[in-house]
Structure formats: C-alpha cells, structure tokens
Amino acid sequence: MQMFNVLLTSVGRRSYLVKYFQDALNGCGFVHAANSTSQNPAFRIADKYTVTPLIYSNDYIPFLLDYCQKNEIKLIVPLFDADLPILALNANLFAEVGVFVLVSDMEVVNCCNDKWETASFLTKNGIAHPKTFIELDSALTALTSGDLMFPVIIKPRRGMGSLGIFEAGCVEELSILYRKAENIVLSSYIQYEAKQDKSHIIIQQKINGAEYHLDVINDLNGAYQNTIVKKKLAMRSGETDCAQIITNSDLHDMGRKLSMLLKHKGNLDVDVLQDSGTSLVLEMNARFGGGYPFSHVAGVDLPKAIIRWLQGLAVDKNELLTAIPGTIAHKDIEIVPISF
C-alpha cells in the first residue's frame, strides 16, 4: 500500500476510530487527530494531533488547508455534525490540493442535520416516521384534536446527542420544556447553525417500541453497498451502548431505499423504532455514528474500504462490508490520562 495520511476532525472520544484507521493503513501512513481542545482522549493514541480553531471561526478552513498541505493529508473524515456543513461547503478547496473530504453534498448534510428537514424528506418519500411538528401551536392543536397524544418528545431541530431533549406529559410541561429547549439552543454550540432557522425546536410523537440502528454504506460516489442492521440492547446518553447484529429484510430494504434517495458518501447512521410492526425512521446522520463500532467488531471494515476506494483498488463487499449475524458487543468505560 502506498503512503496515505488521514485526518479525523472533531475527534473527541472516538479513539476507536483512530485505531480502526491505523489498522486499515497497516503502517503505510499516519492517522492525524484534530479537535478544538487538547482535552480529549483520542489524541493519546493518534500518530499526530493538532488543536484547531473553533469550527465556526473564519480561521478554521484556512487552518485545515494549511495543515493538510504541510502533512500530506489525503483524506479528511469529519466526526461531528457541526463539522459537516462547513466542510461540505469547502470540499472543493481541499480537492484542489489533493485532499478528499468524506462528506456528502450540502443538500444531504442539511437533510440529516435538520430534523424538520429529515421529517419532510421522509414524508415526501413515503417512509414512516414519528409525527413531527415545528411549531408549538401546531402541536397543541394536534393534541387537542387527538392527532397527537402525550407523552411527546421535545428536541432541537439541529440538536446533537441528547442535548436539549425532554419528554412532556401534559400541556404545562410542554410549554415550559419547549422554552427551556429553546434557551439551551441559543446558549450552546447549536446556536451557530440555528441562526438560519425561524423555529429551533421540534415536537415529536413518542414511540414505545424496539430500537434498531442501521449503517447504510455507500461508496465514495454514492453507490449503494450494504446495510448493517443492529438491534439496540442498551442506550447511554443518546448513544447505543450494547447491540446485536441481526438479519432483517425489511430494515435492509429500508437502508437500500435511503441510499438510493440520498446518494450519500460513506456511512449513513440511521435510528429506527418499531411500533406495532411498523418501522419508523427517527434520525439520520451522514457520518460515522456511535453505532458503527458494533458493525466493525462484527467484521465490517469501512475505514479500509474507504482507503482502498481512494487508491483506486477493488473492495470485496463480502470481505470488508458484511457483518456476522448474531454478534453482540458492548461499549466499555476506560479512564485515560490526557496530559499533553
């Protein structure tokens, strides 16, 4: 394999992805980690690391361009939702200096980052999802008419993780928690993307049912490769904590349909809920998500596939993009020193 250097941005606690790319390179390149603060554990195992300006700083893209050229970076892999729009808008600048940014087109990024746009996209394409409302008054009207029932979920339309998510069981709670969620949006890092929106909060029907996760894998041209289906067995702080690889033809077909519609690049992280036999898409993330490690330990090696695609080499789907059904994995907790 020729020398090939990779930069993971907004790397945070995703040490496992640093390791996955190191394994994929097998000594034929370095994995660089970037973050806006040095206080993150992934720097500990990266081959090289750098502290960047904040994502929304005017210095962010010039800094990354300079860093990539000085360190002969061939691939940038963004790992945080807020990173995707800015890199999608500037992907051509990196391409001009020989750097491929693993990010989908801006239309896809916005569809996934904006949960109201996600719901609109799913409705347009006949894909089931929880009932979703963008205005408090419209949700209250639906509750009065019986089209929506308590409890409901309140969340930022451009939220990430579990930030600003609440459950309301009555009108009084809904009104209070709606305002609280708005305050969280306007006082957190979500505020930068939220500035473009008139309404910052969505209200959704709560679904009580089995939870699933899909890794919908496309190649770098947006062509469908495979869907890895996992049943969630435990959750923690908005991420999958324990999961099992399963075979489910309906969910596999759902992944293929989403791939064909979006033509995203790389991985599409999808959360699905089942209610009375109906599968409903809850959220989509156009990046490596918190559920990917369960696919990886079951035999999928998307980092290696991405590198091979960029090097013009063939990728054997059965070797690199297929998981072993029945595999169960659980995330662990490890304390690591981060003194640099």
Secondary structure as the mmCIF struct_conf table of DSSP 4:
data_model
#
loop_
_struct_conf.conf_type_id
_struct_conf.id
_struct_conf.beg_label_comp_id
_struct_conf.beg_label_asym_id
_struct_conf.beg_label_seq_id
_struct_conf.end_label_comp_id
_struct_conf.end_label_asym_id
_struct_conf.end_label_seq_id
STRN STRN1 ASN A 5 THR A 9
BEND BEND1 SER A 10 SER A 10
TURN_TY1_P TURN_TY1_P1 GLY A 12 ARG A 13
HELX_RH_AL_P HELX_RH_AL_P1 SER A 15 LEU A 25
TURN_TY1_P TURN_TY1_P2 ASN A 26 GLY A 27
BEND BEND2 CYS A 28 GLY A 29
STRN STRN2 VAL A 31 ASN A 35
BEND BEND3 SER A 36 SER A 38
BEND BEND4 ASN A 40 ASN A 40
HELX_RH_3T_P HELX_RH_3T_P1 PRO A 41 ARG A 44
TURN_TY1_P TURN_TY1_P3 ILE A 45 ILE A 45
BEND BEND5 ALA A 46 ASP A 47
STRN STRN3 LYS A 48 VAL A 51
HELX_LH_PP_P HELX_LH_PP_P1 THR A 52 LEU A 54
TURN_TY1_P TURN_TY1_P4 ILE A 55 TYR A 56
BEND BEND6 SER A 57 SER A 57
TURN_TY1_P TURN_TY1_P5 ASN A 58 ASP A 59
HELX_RH_AL_P HELX_RH_AL_P2 TYR A 60 LYS A 70
TURN_TY1_P TURN_TY1_P6 ASN A 71 GLU A 72
STRN STRN4 ILE A 73 PRO A 78
BEND BEND7 PHE A 80 PHE A 80
TURN_TY1_P TURN_TY1_P7 ASP A 81 ALA A 82
HELX_RH_AL_P HELX_RH_AL_P3 ASP A 83 GLU A 96
TURN_TY1_P TURN_TY1_P8 VAL A 97 GLY A 98
STRN STRN5 PHE A 100 VAL A 101
HELX_RH_AL_P HELX_RH_AL_P4 MET A 106 ASN A 113
HELX_RH_AL_P HELX_RH_AL_P5 LYS A 115 LYS A 124
TURN_TY1_P TURN_TY1_P9 ASN A 125 GLY A 126
STRN STRN6 THR A 132 PHE A 133
BEND BEND8 ILE A 134 GLU A 135
HELX_RH_AL_P HELX_RH_AL_P6 LEU A 136 SER A 145
TURN_TY1_P TURN_TY1_P10 GLY A 146 GLY A 146
BEND BEND9 ASP A 147 LEU A 148
BEND BEND10 PHE A 150 PRO A 151
STRN STRN7 VAL A 152 PRO A 156
TURN_TY1_P TURN_TY1_P11 ARG A 157 ARG A 158
TURN_TY1_P TURN_TY1_P12 GLY A 161 GLY A 164
STRN STRN8 PHE A 166 ALA A 168
BEND BEND11 CYS A 170 CYS A 170
HELX_RH_AL_P HELX_RH_AL_P7 VAL A 171 LEU A 186
TURN_TY1_P TURN_TY1_P13 SER A 187 SER A 187
BEND BEND12 SER A 188 SER A 188
TURN_TY1_P TURN_TY1_P14 TYR A 189 ILE A 190
HELX_RH_AL_P HELX_RH_AL_P8 GLN A 191 ALA A 194
TURN_TY1_P TURN_TY1_P15 LYS A 195 GLN A 196
BEND BEND13 LYS A 198 LYS A 198
STRN STRN9 ILE A 201 GLN A 205
BEND BEND14 GLY A 209 GLY A 209
STRN STRN10 GLU A 211 ASN A 218
TURN_TY1_P TURN_TY1_P16 LEU A 220 ASN A 221
BEND BEND15 GLY A 222 GLY A 222
STRN STRN11 TYR A 224 ARG A 236
TURN_TY1_P TURN_TY1_P17 SER A 237 GLY A 238
STRN STRN12 GLU A 239 ILE A 246
HELX_RH_AL_P HELX_RH_AL_P9 SER A 249 LEU A 262
BEND BEND16 LYS A 265 GLY A 266
STRN STRN13 ASN A 267 ASP A 275
TURN_TY1_P TURN_TY1_P18 SER A 276 GLY A 277
STRN STRN14 THR A 278 ASN A 285
BEND BEND17 ALA A 286 ARG A 287
TURN_TY1_P TURN_TY1_P19 GLY A 290 GLY A 291
HELX_RH_AL_P HELX_RH_AL_P10 TYR A 292 VAL A 297
TURN_TY1_P TURN_TY1_P20 ALA A 298 GLY A 299
HELX_RH_AL_P HELX_RH_AL_P11 LEU A 302 LEU A 310
TURN_TY1_P TURN_TY1_P21 GLN A 311 GLY A 312
HELX_RH_AL_P HELX_RH_AL_P12 LYS A 317 LEU A 320
BEND BEND18 LEU A 321 LEU A 321
TURN_TY1_P TURN_TY1_P22 PRO A 325 GLY A 326
STRN STRN15 ILE A 328 HIS A 330
#
